[in-house]
Amino acid sequence: MALEFTDANFEELVVKSDKPVIVDLWAEWCGPCRMLTPLIEEMAKEYEGRAVIGKLNVDDNPEVTAKFGVRNIPTVLYFKGGEVADKQVGAVPKSALVAKLEKLF
C-alpha cells in the first residue's frame, strides 16, 4: 500500500530514504489525481522493498507543496539521495511512471 507522506514525516520518509522515492502530490477534488491513485497503489506493491512510494495531499501539507513549487496537480516527484531527480506533471499511463522510476535504480 502506498504510504501517506505529510509535512511532518517528509524529511524522514523521503529525504533520508536510501531507496528511490515517488511522491504523488494530489488533492481529493482533483479528477486526474484520482486516475493516478490505482497506478500508484499498484507500483507500491510491485516495488515494495526496492522503492518508497506514496502520496501527499497538497491541501493538508502546504509546506512540502510550497517547498517544491508545486502549482499543478497531479505532480509526481522522483527522489534519489534526498534530491528531486525527475518529475511528471499531469495524469500519465503507468508505463511512463515506471520508466522514470526504473532510471533511478
C-alpha positions, 0 to 999 in steps of 0.5 A: 500500500502506498504510504501517506507522506505529510509535512511532518514525516517528509524529511524522514520518509523521503529525504533520508530514504536510501531507496528511490522515492515517488511522491504523488502530490494530489488533492481529493477534488482533483479528477486526474489525481484520482486516475493516478491513485490505482497506478500508484497503489499498484507500483507500491506493491510491485516495488515494495522493498526496492522503492518508497512510494506514496502520496501527499495531499497538497491541501493538508501539507502546504509546506512540502507543496510550497517547498517544491513549487508545486502549482499543478496537480497531479505532480509526481516527484522522483527522489534519489539521495534526498534530491528531486531527480525527475518529475511528471506533471499531469495524469500519465499511463503507468508505463511512463511512471515506471520508466522514470522510476526504473532510471533511478535504480 
